[in-house]
Amino acid sequence: MASLLHRPWLILAIALGAMIGLGSYTFDYAEGLSYLSNDPKACMNCHIMNDQFAGWTKSSHHAIATCNDCHLTHSFPQYYLDKGMNGWNHSKAFTLENFHEPIIINERNSRILQGNCLRCHEDFVHEIVAGNKTDISSVKCVTCHRSVGHGGR
């Protein structure tokens, strides 16, 4: 054992190998590559999202929008930054089991969602949003249209 202490590069190589091995195993076990796709089934990798997925399959947007269409920014590189940040936050919350139930969208993701509603429906809702004399964030599409993305559950 004393000879190992005289070879710091060996200790570093063993530690690095263990981290890469453990990280690779965890990424594979968690089906990490699926999160790089646009497939809504990837969101069901965490069992806690089953209700959201089931609701989406019954929603009016099922045939035209996936989870990423509504929940991620549509500009490069922000799309991948959002995807990575959400992945990290979701992984941490689900691993540590410290999330609110039922799941509630946070303020940042709520702004992204609202922006995507307006992006797709801008022509239709322009007058409603343009006529708002208060803070634009007070006009939330999902306030009245809660079941649009996740349907009846």
Summary of the structure (lengths in Angstrom):
residues: 153
radius of gyration: 20.9
end to end distance: 60.0
largest distance: 75.8
contacts: 332
relative contact order: 0.11
helix: 70%
strand: 0%
